[in-house]
Amino acid sequence: MKQLYKTCLTILIIAAITTLSYSEFQDFKRDYSTSLELKQPVNFKVNSIEKKEETALRRFEIIFLTTLPLTMFISFSLVQFYEMHQQKSTSPILSKNDLKFVLAFSFTSSTVIAVKDVIKWKKSKKKNAKKK
């Protein structure tokens, strides 16, 4: 059980670090046009003027990673409540199949929520483009 929590937490931390580092590195561009020789310093320009466009993949990632802990908590609570009722105990023992169900249900429901949000976002984007 502890190994499962450690694995899930590690995956979430790696995904968050990857997302943050990718978005931070996108803020800088190297400009080699003025200095082709390495003796001169490299100029970094911050893209504060350019407007960033939100992509469907980025939106999916944000919604998926935001809803994942909530759906995991809800599914774990439901399985625990069900097992409490079945075992007639206040602290039920959860099997590996129960935990597999919790993970499968939470990942599936988070994916469905994120996909529905992306579809709705694309429709509203098309609708706003037609208005302009």
DSSP file (Angstrom, degrees, kcal/mol; ACC not computed):
  #  RESIDUE AA STRUCTURE BP1 BP2  ACC     N-H-->O    O-->H-N    N-H-->O    O-->H-N    TCO  KAPPA ALPHA  PHI   PSI    X-CA   Y-CA   Z-CA
    1    1 A M     >        0   0    0      0, 0.0     4,-2.0     0, 0.0     5,-0.2   0.000 360.0 360.0 360.0 -44.5    0.0    0.0    0.0
    2    2 A K  H  >  +     0   0    0      1,-0.2     4,-2.5     2,-0.2     5,-0.2   0.883 360.0  53.7 -66.0 -36.8    2.8    2.4    0.9
    3    3 A Q  H  > S+     0   0    0      2,-0.2     4,-2.4     1,-0.2    -1,-0.2   0.883 106.9  52.0 -64.6 -37.6    4.6    1.5   -2.3
    4    4 A L  H  > S+     0   0    0      2,-0.2     4,-2.5     1,-0.2     5,-0.2   0.924 110.8  47.0 -63.8 -45.3    1.5    2.3   -4.3
    5    5 A Y  H  X S+     0   0    0     -4,-2.0     4,-2.7     1,-0.2     5,-0.2   0.907 112.3  50.1 -63.0 -42.0    1.3    5.7   -2.7
    6    6 A K  H  X S+     0   0    0     -4,-2.5     4,-2.4     2,-0.2    -2,-0.2   0.908 111.4  48.7 -63.3 -41.3    5.0    6.4   -3.3
    7    7 A T  H  X S+     0   0    0     -4,-2.4     4,-2.3     2,-0.2    -2,-0.2   0.933 113.3  45.8 -64.7 -46.4    4.7    5.4   -6.9
    8    8 A C  H  X S+     0   0    0     -4,-2.5     4,-2.3     1,-0.2    -2,-0.2   0.914 114.2  48.8 -62.9 -43.4    1.6    7.6   -7.5
    9    9 A L  H  X S+     0   0    0     -4,-2.7     4,-2.4    -5,-0.2    -1,-0.2   0.893 110.6  51.0 -64.3 -39.7    3.2   10.5   -5.7
   10   10 A T  H  X S+     0   0    0     -4,-2.4     4,-2.6    -5,-0.2    -2,-0.2   0.913 110.0  49.5 -63.5 -43.2    6.4   10.1   -7.7
   11   11 A I  H  X S+     0   0    0     -4,-2.3     4,-2.3     1,-0.2    -2,-0.2   0.920 112.5  47.5 -62.7 -44.0    4.6   10.1  -11.0
   12   12 A L  H  X S+     0   0    0     -4,-2.3     4,-2.3     2,-0.2    -2,-0.2   0.894 112.6  49.1 -65.2 -39.8    2.6   13.2  -10.1
   13   13 A I  H  X S+     0   0    0     -4,-2.4     4,-2.6     2,-0.2     5,-0.2   0.915 111.7  48.7 -66.9 -42.5    5.8   15.0   -8.9
   14   14 A I  H  X S+     0   0    0     -4,-2.6     4,-2.5     1,-0.2    -2,-0.2   0.910 111.9  49.4 -63.2 -41.7    7.7   14.1  -12.1
   15   15 A A  H  X S+     0   0    0     -4,-2.3     4,-2.3    -5,-0.2    -2,-0.2   0.909 112.6  47.6 -63.9 -41.4    4.7   15.3  -14.2
   16   16 A A  H  X S+     0   0    0     -4,-2.3     4,-2.7     2,-0.2     5,-0.2   0.918 113.1  47.3 -66.2 -43.1    4.5   18.6  -12.3
   17   17 A I  H  X S+     0   0    0     -4,-2.6     4,-2.8     2,-0.2     5,-0.2   0.911 112.8  49.5 -64.9 -41.9    8.3   19.2  -12.6
   18   18 A T  H  X S+     0   0    0     -4,-2.5     4,-2.3    -5,-0.2    -2,-0.2   0.920 112.6  47.6 -62.6 -43.8    8.3   18.4  -16.3
   19   19 A T  H  X S+     0   0    0     -4,-2.3     4,-2.3    -5,-0.2    -2,-0.2   0.933 114.5  45.7 -62.9 -47.0    5.3   20.7  -16.9
   20   20 A L  H  X S+     0   0    0     -4,-2.7     4,-2.3     1,-0.2    -2,-0.2   0.924 114.1  47.3 -64.8 -44.3    6.9   23.6  -14.9
   21   21 A S  H  X S+     0   0    0     -4,-2.8     4,-2.3    -5,-0.2    -1,-0.2   0.893 112.0  50.8 -67.1 -37.8   10.3   23.2  -16.5
   22   22 A Y  H  X S+     0   0    0     -4,-2.3     4,-1.3    -5,-0.2    -1,-0.2   0.931 112.6  45.6 -63.5 -44.9    8.9   23.0  -20.0
   23   23 A S  H  < S+     0   0    0     -4,-2.3     4,-0.4     1,-0.2    -2,-0.2   0.854 113.3  50.5 -68.8 -33.1    6.8   26.2  -19.5
   24   24 A E  H >< S+     0   0    0     -4,-2.3     3,-1.1     1,-0.2     4,-0.2   0.900 109.4  50.0 -69.9 -40.1    9.7   28.0  -17.9
   25   25 A F  H >< S+     0   0    0     -4,-2.3     3,-1.0     1,-0.3    -1,-0.2   0.739 101.2  63.8 -72.1 -21.3   12.1   27.1  -20.8
   26   26 A Q  T 3< S+     0   0    0     -4,-1.3    -1,-0.3     1,-0.2    -2,-0.2   0.659  90.0  69.2 -74.0 -14.1    9.5   28.3  -23.3
   27   27 A D  T <  S+     0   0    0     -3,-1.1    20,-1.9    -4,-0.4     2,-0.4   0.604  94.4  64.9 -78.7 -11.1    9.8   31.9  -21.9
   28   28 A F  E <   -A   46   0A   0     -3,-1.0     2,-0.4    -4,-0.2    18,-0.2  -0.901  58.1-173.5-118.9 142.1   13.4   32.3  -23.2
   29   29 A K  E     -A   45   0A   0     16,-1.4    16,-1.7    -2,-0.4     2,-0.5  -0.986  22.4-130.1-128.4 143.1   14.7   32.4  -26.7
   30   30 A R  E     -A   44   0A   0     -2,-0.4     2,-0.7    14,-0.2    14,-0.2  -0.784  15.1-156.0 -92.4 134.5   18.4   32.5  -27.8
   31   31 A D  E     +A   43   0A   0     12,-1.7    12,-0.7    -2,-0.5     4,-0.2  -0.895  26.0 159.6-114.1 101.9   19.3   35.2  -30.2
   32   32 A Y        +     0   0    0     -2,-0.7    -1,-0.1     1,-0.2    -2,-0.0   0.358  52.0  94.5 -99.5   3.6   22.4   34.3  -32.2
   33   33 A S  S    S+     0   0    0      1,-0.2     3,-0.2     3,-0.1    -1,-0.2   0.860  89.3  40.6 -68.2 -33.5   21.8   36.6  -35.0
   34   34 A T  S    S+     0   0    0      1,-0.2     2,-0.5    -3,-0.2    -1,-0.2   0.780 121.8  39.0 -85.3 -26.6   23.9   39.5  -33.6
   35   35 A S        +     0   0    0     -4,-0.2    -1,-0.2     1,-0.1     8,-0.1  -0.881  51.4 163.2-131.1 103.3   26.8   37.3  -32.3
   36   36 A L        +     0   0    0     -2,-0.5     2,-0.3    -3,-0.2    -1,-0.1   0.666  62.7  79.3 -88.8 -18.0   28.0   34.4  -34.3
   37   37 A E  S >  S-     0   0    0      1,-0.1     3,-0.8     4,-0.1     0, 0.0  -0.671  78.0-136.5 -89.5 146.7   31.2   34.1  -32.5
   38   38 A L  T 3  S+     0   0    0     -2,-0.3    -1,-0.1     1,-0.2     4,-0.1   0.568  94.4  78.8 -78.3  -7.9   31.3   32.4  -29.1
   39   39 A K  T 3  S+     0   0    0      2,-0.1    -1,-0.2     0, 0.0    -4,-0.0   0.808  85.6  69.3 -69.7 -28.2   33.6   35.1  -27.7
   40   40 A Q  S <  S-     0   0    0     -3,-0.8    -5,-0.0     1,-0.1     2,-0.0  -0.606  97.0-100.4 -89.7 151.7   30.6   37.5  -27.3
   41   41 A P        -     0   0    0      0, 0.0     2,-0.4     0, 0.0    -1,-0.1  -0.327  34.5-113.1 -70.5 153.9   27.9   36.8  -24.7
   42   42 A V        -     0   0    0     -4,-0.1     2,-0.4    -8,-0.0   -10,-0.1  -0.714  27.4-135.0 -87.2 133.6   24.6   35.2  -25.7
   43   43 A N  E     -A   31   0A   0    -12,-0.7   -12,-1.7    -2,-0.4     2,-0.5  -0.748  13.3-156.9 -92.1 134.5   21.6   37.5  -25.4
   44   44 A F  E     -A   30   0A   0     -2,-0.4     2,-0.5   -14,-0.2   -14,-0.2  -0.939   5.4-162.2-110.1 130.5   18.4   36.1  -23.9
   45   45 A K  E     -A   29   0A   0    -16,-1.7   -16,-1.4    -2,-0.5     2,-0.4  -0.939  13.7-135.9-113.2 133.2   15.1   37.7  -24.7
   46   46 A V  E     -A   28   0A   0     -2,-0.5     2,-1.4   -18,-0.2     3,-0.5  -0.718  12.4-135.9 -87.6 134.5   12.0   37.2  -22.6
   47   47 A N        +     0   0    0    -20,-1.9   -19,-0.1    -2,-0.4    -1,-0.1  -0.289  60.0 131.1 -85.1  51.8    8.9   36.5  -24.6
   48   48 A S  S    S+     0   0    0     -2,-1.4    -1,-0.2     1,-0.2   -21,-0.0   0.747  70.3  52.5 -76.9 -21.9    6.7   38.9  -22.5
   49   49 A I  S    S+     0   0    0     -3,-0.5    -1,-0.2     2,-0.1     2,-0.1   0.869  91.9  84.5 -81.0 -37.4    5.3   40.6  -25.5
   50   50 A E  S    S-     0   0    0      1,-0.1     2,-0.5     0, 0.0    -3,-0.0  -0.423  79.2-129.5 -70.4 136.8    4.1   37.5  -27.3
   51   51 A K        -     0   0    0     -2,-0.1     2,-0.4     1,-0.0    -1,-0.1  -0.749  21.6-130.9 -86.8 127.8    0.8   36.1  -26.3
   52   52 A K        -     0   0    0     -2,-0.5     2,-0.4     1,-0.0    -1,-0.0  -0.626  14.7-141.7 -81.9 133.6    0.8   32.4  -25.5
   53   53 A E        -     0   0    0     -2,-0.4     2,-0.5     1,-0.0    -1,-0.0  -0.779  15.0-127.6 -92.6 135.8   -1.8   30.3  -27.1
   54   54 A E        -     0   0    0     -2,-0.4     2,-0.2     4,-0.0     3,-0.0  -0.712  25.7-150.2 -83.9 128.3   -3.3   27.5  -25.1
   55   55 A T     >  -     0   0    0     -2,-0.5     4,-2.2     1,-0.1     5,-0.2  -0.552  22.0-117.9 -95.0 163.3   -3.1   24.1  -26.8
   56   56 A A  H  > S+     0   0    0      2,-0.2     4,-2.6     1,-0.2     5,-0.2   0.884 114.8  51.8 -66.0 -39.0   -5.5   21.3  -26.5
   57   57 A L  H  > S+     0   0    0      2,-0.2     4,-2.4     1,-0.2    -1,-0.2   0.909 110.4  48.0 -65.4 -41.8   -2.8   19.0  -25.1
   58   58 A R  H  > S+     0   0    0      2,-0.2     4,-2.3     1,-0.2    -2,-0.2   0.911 112.6  48.7 -64.8 -42.2   -1.8   21.5  -22.5
   59   59 A R  H  X S+     0   0    0     -4,-2.2     4,-2.5     2,-0.2     5,-0.2   0.913 111.0  50.8 -64.1 -42.0   -5.4   22.0  -21.4
   60   60 A F  H  X S+     0   0    0     -4,-2.6     4,-3.0     1,-0.2     5,-0.2   0.924 110.3  50.2 -59.4 -44.8   -5.9   18.3  -21.2
   61   61 A E  H  X S+     0   0    0     -4,-2.4     4,-2.5     2,-0.2     5,-0.2   0.910 111.3  47.8 -61.5 -43.5   -2.8   17.9  -19.0
   62   62 A I  H  X S+     0   0    0     -4,-2.3     4,-1.7     2,-0.2    -2,-0.2   0.948 116.0  42.7 -64.2 -48.7   -3.9   20.7  -16.7
   63   63 A I  H  X S+     0   0    0     -4,-2.5     4,-2.4     2,-0.2     5,-0.2   0.913 115.3  50.3 -65.3 -42.6   -7.5   19.3  -16.3
   64   64 A F  H  X S+     0   0    0     -4,-3.0     4,-1.7    -5,-0.2    -2,-0.2   0.946 113.8  43.1 -61.8 -49.6   -6.3   15.7  -16.0
   65   65 A L  H  < S+     0   0    0     -4,-2.5    -1,-0.2    -5,-0.2    -2,-0.2   0.768 114.8  51.6 -70.9 -23.9   -3.7   16.4  -13.3
   66   66 A T  H  X S+     0   0    0     -4,-1.7     4,-0.5    -5,-0.2    -1,-0.2   0.892 115.5  39.1 -76.7 -40.5   -6.1   18.7  -11.4
   67   67 A T  H  X S+     0   0    0     -4,-2.4     4,-2.8    -5,-0.2     5,-0.3   0.686  97.3  81.2 -84.3 -17.4   -8.9   16.2  -11.3
   68   68 A L  H  X S+     0   0    0     -4,-1.7     4,-2.3     1,-0.2     5,-0.2   0.921  92.8  44.9 -59.1 -49.2   -6.8   13.1  -10.6
   69   69 A P  H  > S+     0   0    0      0, 0.0     4,-2.4     0, 0.0    -1,-0.2   0.901 115.0  49.7 -63.3 -36.9   -6.3   13.6   -6.9
   70   70 A L  H  X S+     0   0    0     -4,-0.5     4,-2.5     2,-0.2    -2,-0.2   0.938 113.3  44.2 -66.2 -46.1  -10.0   14.4   -6.4
   71   71 A T  H  X S+     0   0    0     -4,-2.8     4,-2.6     1,-0.2     5,-0.2   0.851 113.0  52.9 -68.2 -32.2  -11.2   11.4   -8.4
   72   72 A M  H  X S+     0   0    0     -4,-2.3     4,-2.4    -5,-0.3    -1,-0.2   0.920 110.7  46.9 -67.1 -42.4   -8.7    9.2   -6.6
   73   73 A F  H  X S+     0   0    0     -4,-2.4     4,-2.4    -5,-0.2    -2,-0.2   0.924 114.1  47.7 -63.5 -44.4  -10.0   10.3   -3.2
   74   74 A I  H  X S+     0   0    0     -4,-2.5     4,-2.4     2,-0.2    -2,-0.2   0.933 114.2  45.3 -64.5 -46.0  -13.6    9.8   -4.2
   75   75 A S  H  X S+     0   0    0     -4,-2.6     4,-2.4     1,-0.2     5,-0.2   0.892 113.1  50.5 -67.3 -37.7  -13.1    6.4   -5.6
   76   76 A F  H  X S+     0   0    0     -4,-2.4     4,-2.6    -5,-0.2    -1,-0.2   0.916 111.3  49.3 -63.9 -41.8  -10.9    5.3   -2.6
   77   77 A S  H  X S+     0   0    0     -4,-2.4     4,-2.6    -5,-0.2    -2,-0.2   0.906 111.3  49.0 -63.6 -41.6  -13.6    6.5   -0.2
   78   78 A L  H  X S+     0   0    0     -4,-2.4     4,-2.4     2,-0.2    -2,-0.2   0.917 113.0  46.4 -65.2 -42.7  -16.3    4.7   -2.1
   79   79 A V  H  X S+     0   0    0     -4,-2.4     4,-2.6     2,-0.2    -2,-0.2   0.907 113.4  49.5 -65.9 -41.0  -14.4    1.4   -2.2
   80   80 A Q  H  X S+     0   0    0     -4,-2.6     4,-2.3     2,-0.2    -2,-0.2   0.911 111.4  48.7 -64.8 -41.6  -13.6    1.8    1.5
   81   81 A F  H  X S+     0   0    0     -4,-2.6     4,-2.0     2,-0.2    -2,-0.2   0.910 111.9  49.7 -63.2 -41.9  -17.2    2.5    2.3
   82   82 A Y  H  X S+     0   0    0     -4,-2.4     4,-2.3     1,-0.2    -2,-0.2   0.926 112.4  46.7 -62.5 -44.9  -18.3   -0.6    0.3
   83   83 A E  H  X S+     0   0    0     -4,-2.6     4,-3.0     2,-0.2     5,-0.2   0.846 108.6  55.9 -67.9 -33.1  -15.7   -2.8    2.1
   84   84 A M  H  X>S+     0   0    0     -4,-2.3     5,-1.1    -5,-0.2     4,-1.1   0.913 110.4  45.9 -61.5 -41.1  -16.8   -1.5    5.5
   85   85 A H  H  <5S+     0   0    0     -4,-2.0    -2,-0.2     2,-0.2    -1,-0.2   0.904 116.2  44.7 -69.1 -40.9  -20.3   -2.5    4.7
   86   86 A Q  H  <5S+     0   0    0     -4,-2.3    -2,-0.2     1,-0.2    -1,-0.2   0.908 121.6  36.5 -70.1 -43.1  -19.2   -5.9    3.4
   87   87 A Q  H  <5S-     0   0    0     -4,-3.0    -1,-0.2     2,-0.2    -2,-0.2   0.547  99.3-133.6 -88.2  -8.1  -16.8   -6.7    6.2
   88   88 A K  T  <5 +     0   0    0     -4,-1.1     2,-0.3    -5,-0.2    -3,-0.2   0.929  66.5 118.9  51.9  50.3  -18.9   -5.1    8.9
   89   89 A S      < -     0   0    0     -5,-1.1    -1,-0.2    -6,-0.2    -2,-0.2  -0.979  69.0-136.3-141.6 150.8  -15.9   -3.3   10.2
   90   90 A T  S    S+     0   0    0     -2,-0.3    -6,-0.1     1,-0.3    -1,-0.1   0.674 104.9  41.8 -83.0 -16.4  -14.8    0.3   10.6
   91   91 A S  S    S-     0   0    0     -7,-0.1    -1,-0.3    -8,-0.1   -11,-0.0  -0.718  84.3-168.7-128.3  83.0  -11.3   -0.4    9.3
   92   92 A P        -     0   0    0      0, 0.0     2,-0.6     0, 0.0    -8,-0.1  -0.288  23.1-120.4 -73.2 155.9  -11.7   -2.8    6.4
   93   93 A I        -     0   0    0    -10,-0.2     2,-0.4    -9,-0.0    -2,-0.0  -0.865  27.9-146.8 -95.3 120.8   -8.8   -4.5    4.8
   94   94 A L        -     0   0    0     -2,-0.6     2,-0.1     1,-0.0   -14,-0.0  -0.721   9.4-141.4 -92.2 136.0   -8.5   -3.6    1.1
   95   95 A S     >  -     0   0    0     -2,-0.4     4,-1.8     1,-0.1     5,-0.2  -0.331  28.3-103.4 -86.6 173.3   -7.3   -6.1   -1.4
   96   96 A K  H  > S+     0   0    0      1,-0.2     4,-2.4     2,-0.2     5,-0.2   0.857 122.6  56.7 -65.2 -34.2   -5.0   -5.5   -4.4
   97   97 A N  H  > S+     0   0    0      2,-0.2     4,-2.2     1,-0.2    -1,-0.2   0.878 104.3  52.7 -65.1 -36.5   -8.1   -5.8   -6.6
   98   98 A D  H  > S+     0   0    0      2,-0.2     4,-2.2     1,-0.2    -1,-0.2   0.924 111.2  45.9 -62.9 -43.9   -9.7   -3.0   -4.7
   99   99 A L  H  X S+     0   0    0     -4,-1.8     4,-2.4     2,-0.2    -2,-0.2   0.861 110.6  53.0 -68.8 -35.3   -6.7   -0.7   -5.1
  100  100 A K  H  X S+     0   0    0     -4,-2.4     4,-2.8     2,-0.2     5,-0.2   0.901 109.2  50.1 -63.8 -39.7   -6.5   -1.6   -8.8
  101  101 A F  H  X S+     0   0    0     -4,-2.2     4,-3.1     2,-0.2     5,-0.3   0.919 108.9  51.9 -63.2 -43.0  -10.1   -0.6   -9.2
  102  102 A V  H  X S+     0   0    0     -4,-2.2     4,-2.4     2,-0.2     5,-0.2   0.937 114.0  43.1 -59.0 -47.8   -9.4    2.7   -7.4
  103  103 A L  H  X S+     0   0    0     -4,-2.4     4,-2.6     2,-0.2     5,-0.3   0.935 116.4  46.7 -64.9 -46.2   -6.5    3.5   -9.7
  104  104 A A  H  X S+     0   0    0     -4,-2.8     4,-2.4     1,-0.2     5,-0.2   0.922 115.1  46.2 -63.0 -44.4   -8.3    2.4  -12.9
  105  105 A F  H  X S+     0   0    0     -4,-3.1     4,-2.8    -5,-0.2     5,-0.2   0.915 114.2  47.1 -66.1 -42.6  -11.5    4.3  -12.0
  106  106 A S  H  X S+     0   0    0     -4,-2.4     4,-2.2    -5,-0.3     5,-0.2   0.919 115.2  44.9 -68.8 -42.1   -9.7    7.5  -11.0
  107  107 A F  H  X S+     0   0    0     -4,-2.6     4,-2.1    -5,-0.2    -1,-0.2   0.913 116.2  47.4 -66.0 -41.3   -7.5    7.5  -14.1
  108  108 A T  H  X S+     0   0    0     -4,-2.4     4,-2.5    -5,-0.3    -2,-0.2   0.938 113.8  45.7 -65.5 -46.6  -10.4    6.7  -16.4
  109  109 A S  H  X S+     0   0    0     -4,-2.8     4,-2.4     1,-0.2    -1,-0.2   0.882 113.0  50.3 -67.2 -37.1  -12.7    9.3  -14.8
  110  110 A S  H  X S+     0   0    0     -4,-2.2     4,-2.3    -5,-0.2    -1,-0.2   0.889 111.3  49.6 -65.7 -38.0  -10.0   12.0  -14.9
  111  111 A T  H  X S+     0   0    0     -4,-2.1     4,-2.7     2,-0.2    -2,-0.2   0.919 111.1  48.6 -65.3 -43.4   -9.4   11.2  -18.6
  112  112 A V  H  X S+     0   0    0     -4,-2.5     4,-2.5     2,-0.2     5,-0.2   0.922 112.2  48.9 -62.9 -44.1  -13.1   11.4  -19.4
  113  113 A I  H  X S+     0   0    0     -4,-2.4     4,-2.1     1,-0.2    -1,-0.2   0.922 113.6  46.5 -61.3 -44.5  -13.4   14.7  -17.6
  114  114 A A  H  X S+     0   0    0     -4,-2.3     4,-2.3     2,-0.2    -2,-0.2   0.898 112.7  49.0 -67.1 -40.9  -10.3   16.1  -19.4
  115  115 A V  H  X S+     0   0    0     -4,-2.7     4,-2.4     2,-0.2    -2,-0.2   0.923 111.5  49.4 -65.3 -43.5  -11.4   14.9  -22.8
  116  116 A K  H  X S+     0   0    0     -4,-2.5     4,-2.4     1,-0.2    -1,-0.2   0.892 111.2  50.3 -61.8 -39.0  -14.9   16.4  -22.4
  117  117 A D  H  X S+     0   0    0     -4,-2.1     4,-2.6    -5,-0.2    -1,-0.2   0.911 110.2  49.1 -66.0 -41.5  -13.4   19.7  -21.3
  118  118 A V  H  X S+     0   0    0     -4,-2.3     4,-2.5     2,-0.2    -2,-0.2   0.904 111.7  49.4 -64.7 -40.7  -11.1   19.8  -24.3
  119  119 A I  H  X S+     0   0    0     -4,-2.4     4,-2.1     2,-0.2    -2,-0.2   0.931 113.3  46.2 -63.1 -45.3  -14.1   19.0  -26.7
  120  120 A K  H  X S+     0   0    0     -4,-2.4     4,-2.3     1,-0.2    -2,-0.2   0.894 112.4  51.3 -64.2 -39.5  -16.1   21.7  -25.0
  121  121 A W  H  X S+     0   0    0     -4,-2.6     4,-2.1     2,-0.2    -2,-0.2   0.898 109.4  49.6 -64.7 -41.6  -13.2   24.2  -25.2
  122  122 A K  H  X S+     0   0    0     -4,-2.5     4,-2.3     2,-0.2    -1,-0.2   0.898 110.8  50.3 -65.2 -39.7  -12.6   23.5  -28.9
  123  123 A K  H  X S+     0   0    0     -4,-2.1     4,-2.3     1,-0.2    -2,-0.2   0.925 112.3  46.3 -63.7 -44.0  -16.3   24.0  -29.7
  124  124 A S  H  X S+     0   0    0     -4,-2.3     4,-2.3     1,-0.2    -1,-0.2   0.848 110.8  53.6 -68.4 -31.8  -16.3   27.3  -27.8
  125  125 A K  H  X S+     0   0    0     -4,-2.1     4,-1.9     2,-0.2    -2,-0.2   0.908 110.9  45.9 -67.0 -42.0  -13.1   28.4  -29.6
  126  126 A K  H  X S+     0   0    0     -4,-2.3     4,-2.0     2,-0.2    -2,-0.2   0.891 112.1  51.8 -65.8 -39.5  -14.7   27.7  -33.0
  127  127 A K  H  X S+     0   0    0     -4,-2.3     4,-1.5     1,-0.2    -2,-0.2   0.908 110.9  46.9 -64.5 -42.3  -17.8   29.5  -31.9
  128  128 A N  H  X S+     0   0    0     -4,-2.3     4,-1.4     1,-0.2    -1,-0.2   0.841 109.7  54.5 -68.8 -33.1  -15.8   32.6  -30.8
  129  129 A A  H  < S+     0   0    0     -4,-1.9    -1,-0.2     1,-0.2    -2,-0.2   0.869 106.9  51.0 -68.3 -35.6  -13.8   32.5  -34.1
  130  130 A K  H  < S+     0   0    0     -4,-2.0    -1,-0.2     1,-0.2    -2,-0.2   0.863 106.8  54.6 -68.1 -35.3  -17.0   32.6  -36.1
  131  131 A K  H  <        0   0    0     -4,-1.5    -1,-0.2     1,-0.3    -2,-0.2   0.855 360.0 360.0 -66.6 -34.4  -18.3   35.6  -34.1
  132  132 A K     <        0   0    0     -4,-1.4    -1,-0.3    -5,-0.1    -2,-0.2   0.478 360.0 360.0 -79.5 360.0  -15.1   37.5  -34.9
